[in-house]
């Protein structure tokens, strides 16, 4: 696969987990990466880890639920690195809760980050890519919960399904400029948040995923690097499900650890 040398990327929600691995693998492939996280200190720590591994990266703190932050992030990226070629719209939050009791505050939080944050990060990035006139890649992190219903995740699932539609809708407006837009739908991924919810997360999910193991952030990052590559230039408006085959039949191990918010 071709390298990303000379390319500039930004990844939102990249202080830890999937976002960090995306940033790290993009940097390993040769891209210079702006790493965003709500926690500015965590964003810079992540960038330092990338630099320590030989990559080029800088941190940028800010909440993508703010349109001003989305635009400032792209402006900063261009000011520092001269351009923007790849936008990883990864930032997202989960809010568990039954539909009949779900609160307005929880709804606004999950929609604000997942939908609004992704939409306006993509918009700011696309405007810059159009201005450059050299095309680009927008990669959106969705979820298998946007494809298959899961108890107590109605609002979250709605946002993740919406992101897949966004990837398709933007094809009509951005393809003429050489900008492709695709989504990745991760399945069950072992990360800090999921392990906090369920310390036996990996074991529980291994029993219901066809390939016999859960996913890891590196699995999702590898898909993102491929979608950012020249080889993926004819893939556009698609959702790549990376779930070990779970959505083929979609059983769950149960969610006894869930407490409504």
Secondary structure, DSSP 8 states (H G I E B T S, - for coil): ----TT-EEEESS-SSHHHHHHHHHHHHTT-EEEEEESSHHHHHHHHHHHHHTT-EEEEEE--TTSHHHHHHHHHHHHHHHS---EEEE-------B-GGG--HHHHHHHHIIIIIIHHHHHHHHHHHHHHHTS-EEEEEE--GGGTS--TTBHHHHHHHHHHHHHHHHHHHHHGGGTEEEEEEEE-SEE-HHHHHH-TTHHHHHHTTSTTSS-EEHHHHHHHHHHHHSGGGTT--S-EEEESTTGGGT------TT----
